[in-house]
Amino acid sequence: MNTAIIMLGSNTNAEQNIDLAKEKISEFYEIVSVSSPLITKPHGKNYKSDFRNEAVKLLSDETAEETKATFKQIEIELGRTPENKKQGDMPIDIDLIYWNETIVSKDYERFEFVRKCMDEIVNL
């Protein structure tokens, strides 16, 4: 069994979309813990409003690549398109940050909110 920590982010109906994402994720994986939500200012000029972010620790019997592919499918199901990203709307963003005790995304170093959310649940 693989342990993953992912970041969820949304700036469009954020609480609802993050809850829907966790619901969809739980259909495929066992959710072990979830961080407290954190509201952050957007990174990038085109985003219209603040983001809600949460880290989720989960267990997966898939490979990292298979798990990421499932996340992409969930993003599409919840309405993420290249067009809405260009317009500054992000219904849901799901990023794999941590896989089996290894940081796999530069976002952990780039963004304080990622570290804060992830560090809250990494040892739970």
JOPE-V252101 format. One record per helix or strand of 3 or more residues. SS is the DSSP state (2 for helix, 1 for strand). FROM is the first residue (numbers start at 1). TO is the last residue. Records with the same first field share a line. If there is no record, write none. Layout:
SS->FROM-TO / FROM-TO
//
This chain:
1->2-10 / 30-34 / 38-40 / 51-60 / 93-99
2->14-26 / 64-77 / 82-86 / 107-110 / 112-121
//
